[in-house]
Amino acid sequence: MTATTARPLVELAHRIRHHIVELATNSPGAHVGGSMSATEILTVLFFDDVLKVDPSNPQWTERDHLIYSKGHASAALYAVLAERGFFPVSELATYKQPGSRLAGHPSRDIPGVEWATGSLGHGLPVGVGISLANRHDNNTSRTFVVLGDGECEEGSVWEAAMSAAHFQLDNLVVVVDRNGFQEDGPTEEIMALEPFADKWRAFGWQVADVDGHDVTQLSEALHRVPFASGRPSCVIARTEKGHGLSFTANTHTWHYGKFSQEQYQQALAELSGEVPS
Amino acid sequence: MTETITPVPGSAAWIERHGLSAIDTSRLAQFEAAATDDRIMSLEGDLGDCGGEEFMRHYPGRYFDFGIAEANLVGAAAGMAAVGKIPFINTFGSFALMRACEQVRLDLAYHRSNVKIAGTFTGIAAGFSGPTHHCGEDIAIARAMPNMVVLAPADAIAAYHLTLAARDWQGPVYIRLGVDPTTQVYGETDSFAIGGSKVLRDGEDVTIVAAGLTTVATALTAADSLAAQGIRARVVDLYSIKPVDRAVLVDSARRTGLIVTVEEHSVIGGLGSAVAEVLAAEAPVPVRMLGLPDEYAHVICSYEAHLVRCGLDANSVTATVADEVRRWRQ
């Protein structure tokens, strides 16, 4: 991928962040930090021909499955699904409004949402089951599971990781949004995850470590899966929590929150600058 | 030439071949269903040796042992169901519903996943194994989850049929089973439906509502003993605890007044509660609940001794029902 081909993805990620800002302002609040950190991951998955999906036929049996296990960061997911055409972009304005489909945590009522998540540690076991069933059916569809890093403190993640290697699920890919924070603070202070990549390797996964805000690095890794035949693939996307805005970046204080009008204006001003290349 | 005749389920020949263990006949139903439906998967949690061997031998591609990791076991079952499979989770009831409770709640119940849990070692059947292997809260937990069907077959024959009924039901089902052979209640002409019940005895003085292995047979024995005392007891097998047969409960309450429930489950949240919830709203009558006391077993003893200790043997049930009948006659 060259700078020229990366440009549309960078611009899309920028547009996704705009949506997140709107959602965090015009709703009771949003999980801003984790949405901002996952923006490029979702953008590359959905807009760089990584995921085989058809927005006009979300239940297409040959599709790849995306399990967005860090369901609290729904603002980013909704923005990406809308921009990808699963539902109208105008519907984003209903986020957390009475009668809306767009709850704080996603449900399967929303086109493109494969699994209702929000309670952490559920996505990878479900992904293991989908991958096993697809392999049984000789269905070449793949399953991508996006995990939060704090989520990886849940034992169920490692139960599933162990089984994915045991069952040799090379049709299963994990992308960890390694933003370094969880609700109460830095992961290494709350419950240390490092050496994180080594843990995945020890559980039998083939691991790639990338800059999770560099669409070129993400694209290269996600188009290369499976990294090894007969083994599940893990992409550790090193990200920054709250990436893209000066006051939300690199802190857990914007794990969740609502933007004031002042913060909204500041966010717009910061995002109206030149799109970063 | 030897002709192989498949005996009718519930017949003497069938029982001779397959025995009266509910998990064995549930496994048999799963195995037979798998022969004609390749969506059926057998999912194990390192307890596949409890009757899963034949499935493993014949359908190794649809037999998955997830080891000792029930959260992943349940979540993976949900994932399989999401792409059209019908997974049967075979493990202890307490491990599926309590160790992996939130996976059952969200990944099965909330998602209406087409997954069936065949839970063994329920109640206090594990006897000497002690409280870690007793399971007296499963009905309460499963019943409280929206979308969850809860079945408690009375014997191995009902377990066979209700496993097939679970297979045909679109959505999550918990089937409460046991390992050891239990008293036969049903025969080859009986059929069972989710939401159904069986009136096994008619009577005017009291209704004994029971569900599950051992207890329904105990209720029938008690009814016979009560008859000898001049007490005519109606006996209902409420094997479908959720959805519950409201009509049979209301009808029974109107016929007999007093209801006594018998279950090998905590007196909190189980069969008795399900019955009381219906009757309190639709036909209020006295309801006496017999079940496991609200405590973990503090004595080490056999299954049979536990039943006596908890007042769930036939003699105790007979005496309690007789006392209640006399009390409410006054």
Interface residues (C-beta under 8 A of the other chain):
Chain A: T61 H65 R108 E114 W115 A116 S119 G121 H122 L124 P125 V126 G127 V128 G129 I130 S131 L132 A133 N134 H136 D137 N139 G155 S156 E159 A160 M162 S163 H166 F167
Chain B: M41 G61 R62 F64 F66 G67 A69 A71 N72 L73 V74 G75 A76 A77 A78 G79 M80 A81 A82 V83 G84 K85 P87 E102 Q103 L106 D107 Y110 H111
